[in-house]
Amino acid sequence: MNSYDVAVIGSGPGGYVAAIRCAQLGMKTAIIEKYSTLGGTCLNVGCIPSKALLDSSHHYDDAVKHFEEHGIEVPGEVKVNLEKMIARKQAVVDQTTGGIDFLMKKNKIDVYQGLGSFKDATHINISGDKNEEIEAKNTIIATGSKPSSLPFINIDKERIITSTEALKLKEIPKHMIVIGGGVIGLELGQVYRRLGAEVTVVEFMDRIIPTMDAGLSKELNKVFKKAKFKMQVSHKVKSVERVGDEIIVKADNKKGEEVEFKGDYCLVSVGRRPYTDGLNAEAAGVKLDDRGRVEVNGHLQTSASNIYAIGDVVKGAMLAHKAEEEGVFVAETLAGQKPHIDYNLIPGVVYTWPEVAAVGKTEEELKEAGVDYKVGSFPMRALGRSRASMDLDGFVKILADKTTDEILGVHMIGARAADMIAEAVVAMEYRASAEDISRMSHAHPTFTEAIKEAALAATEDRALHI
């Protein structure tokens, strides 16, 4: 039987990063993955393939709608080859997961393919092509999450689908009904809207992206309506039925009246649930909470002192980069270091176009906490860079403490917001004031000038270009 200092169950961003950091710190490390490729949901059926399709569909959308204005004339009709688009997406996935294989070899991490299941707190059974048992002084649970559903929905993976199936459709839907106006539903809804599908988004809450700042929801809703999405908020879905190739979704609107939506595909994107199936956690003395998450303390340690858990399987935002931070945190804790994570400074991003990104507190949270704050906002359309690229939608909003001027939250929607949010994270990590950012030189012309201008607006309302 092989023995290890650390075994990691699950090879998503949290798991494989934890394994690499453990190996860097001199621990003999193994990683266990039940699927044939490493990388977990994110690399195989999540973040990476969805971005590949978002980029491909964005190119098509630009070609159809904007090339002419740029003075680019394409003879004949611009057509979508969905099969080729999906194949390119898969090539991106294969290259990326292959990169994880390389990193495991480079760091001398032993990879086991099969389902990892606890025999006890220090022994793990691995059932795959061959059944094995390994011994691990410490274990990191990084088993991630799976798409959630609603109790009355039968996901047939053909017409009633999750994000996994939406990434490999064989045809462009005529009318896709998206249940859930969160990150996943909006991103994939935008892919197929661009390709010509009619898209109806049905959301239970009173606005889309309901966990983000209300101003971002409002602006994205405006952009989506302009793109002829049908947005149905405050709708409680109560049945989803398939009749042949037709899907019938029934919901109650905010007045309590029953409404019906008919389409040929229904994407169920109502969040994700922690995945611990087959882990046999109880055999190791690992407790789960009432939502199926692994219970952990402030050190991400479970009820079994030598077993830790990270990522989607524990409390907190289900984000790949949050899982990575936790993976590094646990590895360094095991090495006797004193790492730290500030969960308030883990950014959230929606990769629609315009992109949406945020870090820190929302206005709603600050009001609820009774914090006195000031707001500085700047529209993207006032930037020369935005006009040059025709990306005029959106704004940057900075929330700062009314007394100290410390930045408490940054919320942005616009071109490249996903990349720009890092500036806000750095500023807040060093507890910068709005005036600090306003006095830093930002290259011209760039989208990031909107951050400087919003900081100026928050500092005595002195934005320069509006």
FENDA-V868587 format. One record per residue. N is the residue number from 0. RES is the residue in one small letter. D_LAST is the distance of its C-alpha to the last C-alpha in whole Angstrom. Layout:
n;res;d_last
N;RES;D_LAST
N;RES;D_LAST
This chain:
n;res;d_last
0;m;69
1;n;66
2;s;64
3;y;61
4;d;59
5;v;56
6;a;56
7;v;52
8;i;53
9;g;50
10;s;48
11;g;45
12;p;42
13;g;43
14;g;47
15;y;47
16;v;44
17;a;46
18;a;49
19;i;48
20;r;47
21;c;50
22;a;52
23;q;50
24;l;51
25;g;55
26;m;56
27;k;58
28;t;56
29;a;56
30;i;54
31;i;55
32;e;53
33;k;55
34;y;53
35;s;54
36;t;51
37;l;49
38;g;45
39;g;46
40;t;43
41;c;40
42;l;42
43;n;44
44;v;43
45;g;39
46;c;36
47;i;37
48;p;39
49;s;36
50;k;33
51;a;36
52;l;36
53;l;32
54;d;32
55;s;34
56;s;33
57;h;30
58;h;31
59;y;33
60;d;30
61;d;28
62;a;32
63;v;32
64;k;29
65;h;27
66;f;29
67;e;30
68;e;26
69;h;26
70;g;30
71;i;32
72;e;35
73;v;37
74;p;41
75;g;42
76;e;41
77;v;39
78;k;41
79;v;40
80;n;43
81;l;43
82;e;46
83;k;45
84;m;41
85;i;43
86;a;45
87;r;42
88;k;41
89;q;44
90;a;45
91;v;42
92;v;43
93;d;46
94;q;45
95;t;43
96;t;46
97;g;48
98;g;46
99;i;47
100;d;51
101;f;50
102;l;48
103;m;51
104;k;54
105;k;52
106;n;52
107;k;56
108;i;55
109;d;57
110;v;56
111;y;58
112;q;58
113;g;59
114;l;58
115;g;58
116;s;60
117;f;61
118;k;65
119;d;64
120;a;62
121;t;63
122;h;64
123;i;62
124;n;63
125;i;62
126;s;63
127;g;62
128;d;64
129;k;66
130;n;67
131;e;66
132;e;66
133;i;64
134;e;64
135;a;61
136;k;60
137;n;57
138;t;55
139;i;51
140;i;51
141;a;48
142;t;49
143;g;45
144;s;45
145;k;46
146;p;44
147;s;45
148;s;46
149;l;47
150;p;51
151;f;51
152;i;50
153;n;52
154;i;50
155;d;52
156;k;50
157;e;50
158;r;48
159;i;47
160;i;46
161;t;44
162;s;41
163;t;44
164;e;45
165;a;42
166;l;42
167;k;45
168;l;45
169;k;47
170;e;46
171;i;42
172;p;43
173;k;43
174;h;41
175;m;40
176;i;40
177;v;38
178;i;39
179;g;36
180;g;32
181;g;32
182;v;31
183;i;34
184;g;35
185;l;31
186;e;31
187;l;35
188;g;34
189;q;31
190;v;34
191;y;36
192;r;34
193;r;32
194;l;36
195;g;37
196;a;38
197;e;37
198;v;36
199;t;36
200;v;35
201;v;37
202;e;35
203;f;37
204;m;34
205;d;32
206;r;29
207;i;29
208;i;28
209;p;29
210;t;30
211;m;26
212;d;23
213;a;23
214;g;19
215;l;20
216;s;23
217;k;21
218;e;19
219;l;22
220;n;24
221;k;22
222;v;22
223;f;26
224;k;26
225;k;25
226;a;27
227;k;30
228;f;31
229;k;33
230;m;31
231;q;34
232;v;33
233;s;35
234;h;38
235;k;41
236;v;43
237;k;47
238;s;49
239;v;48
240;e;51
241;r;52
242;v;54
243;g;55
244;d;52
245;e;50
246;i;48
247;i;48
248;v;46
249;k;46
250;a;44
251;d;43
252;n;40
253;k;39
254;k;41
255;g;44
256;e;45
257;e;46
258;v;44
259;e;45
260;f;43
261;k;45
262;g;44
263;d;46
264;y;45
265;c;43
266;l;41
267;v;42
268;s;39
269;v;40
270;g;39
271;r;42
272;r;45
273;p;46
274;y;49
275;t;52
276;d;55
277;g;58
278;l;57
279;n;60
280;a;58
281;e;60
282;a;63
283;a;61
284;g;60
285;v;57
286;k;55
287;l;53
288;d;51
289;d;51
290;r;48
291;g;50
292;r;48
293;v;50
294;e;50
295;v;49
296;n;48
297;g;45
298;h;47
299;l;47
300;q;51
301;t;52
302;s;56
303;a;58
304;s;57
305;n;57
306;i;55
307;y;51
308;a;48
309;i;45
310;g;42
311;d;42
312;v;46
313;v;45
314;k;42
315;g;38
316;a;36
317;m;37
318;l;35
319;a;37
320;h;35
321;k;36
322;a;40
323;e;40
324;e;39
325;e;41
326;g;44
327;v;43
328;f;43
329;v;47
330;a;48
331;e;47
332;t;49
333;l;52
334;a;52
335;g;52
336;q;49
337;k;46
338;p;43
339;h;40
340;i;37
341;d;34
342;y;34
343;n;31
344;l;29
345;i;30
346;p;28
347;g;28
348;v;27
349;v;27
350;y;27
351;t;26
352;w;24
353;p;21
354;e;22
355;v;22
356;a;23
357;a;23
358;v;25
359;g;26
360;k;26
361;t;24
362;e;23
363;e;26
364;e;28
365;l;27
366;k;27
367;e;31
368;a;31
369;g;30
370;v;28
371;d;25
372;y;22
373;k;18
374;v;15
375;g;12
376;s;10
377;f;8
378;p;9
379;m;11
380;r;10
381;a;7
382;l;9
383;g;12
384;r;15
385;s;14
386;r;14
387;a;17
388;s;19
389;m;18
390;d;17
391;l;14
392;d;15
393;g;15
394;f;12
395;v;13
396;k;14
397;i;16
398;l;19
399;a;20
400;d;23
401;k;22
402;t;25
403;t;25
404;d;22
405;e;23
406;i;22
407;l;23
408;g;22
409;v;19
410;h;19
411;m;17
412;i;18
413;g;17
414;a;19
415;r;21
416;a;20
417;a;24
418;d;24
419;m;21
420;i;22
421;a;24
422;e;22
423;a;21
424;v;25
425;v;26
426;a;24
427;m;25
428;e;29
429;y;28
430;r;27
431;a;24
432;s;21
433;a;18
434;e;18
435;d;20
436;i;18
437;s;15
438;r;17
439;m;19
440;s;18
441;h;17
442;a;18
443;h;16
444;p;16
445;t;16
446;f;15
447;t;16
448;e;12
449;a;11
450;i;13
451;k;13
452;e;9
453;a;10
454;a;13
455;l;11
456;a;10
457;a;13
458;t;14
459;e;14
460;d;11
461;r;9
462;a;6
463;l;6
464;h;4
465;i;0
